[in-house]
Amino acid sequence: MAKAVQKIKLSPSRDIPFNKLVLAQSNVRRTKAGISIEDLAEDIARRSLLQSLNVRAILDAEGRETDMFEVPAGGRRYRALELLVKQKRLAKTAPVPCIVNDSTEISAEEDSLAENVHRVALLGSVSQLSS
């Protein structure tokens, strides 16, 4: 008898106002390697956000969802959006595309680690790509 393949369920996506997002302390990336936050903010201002933030609902003491979300994966993008808000180039209530992870089996730290570990570096330089 063939074993049934368990189907996966993808996390839902939704737009969440920027002022309902907070940077999670569980983000594993501690250094700001490569492109600066200022450069990333300029790129977002020019072409918009190309990759959603990974978020989790913040729970109150009784375990109920609040209207706030933490960002364990996508901290550099969050900081770039935060800079655009500070510069008054983005409304603090602007909707931000987010993937909402509601898993209780996988930690926020694992989400952050997975986003960084599974990233594949580009081959060649940016100048070679535009030639």
QUILINVEN-V338277 format. One record per run of one state. SS is the DSSP state (~ for helix, > for strand, _ for the rest). FROM is the first residue (numbers start at 1). LEN is the number of residues. If there is no record, write none. Layout:
ss & from & len
SS & FROM & LEN
SS & FROM & LEN
//
This chain:
ss & from & len
_ & 1 & 11
> & 12 & 6
~ & 18 & 3
> & 21 & 3
_ & 24 & 13
~ & 37 & 11
_ & 48 & 5
> & 53 & 7
_ & 60 & 5
> & 65 & 9
_ & 74 & 1
~ & 75 & 12
_ & 87 & 8
> & 95 & 6
_ & 101 & 7
~ & 108 & 10
_ & 118 & 8
~ & 126 & 4
_ & 130 & 2
//
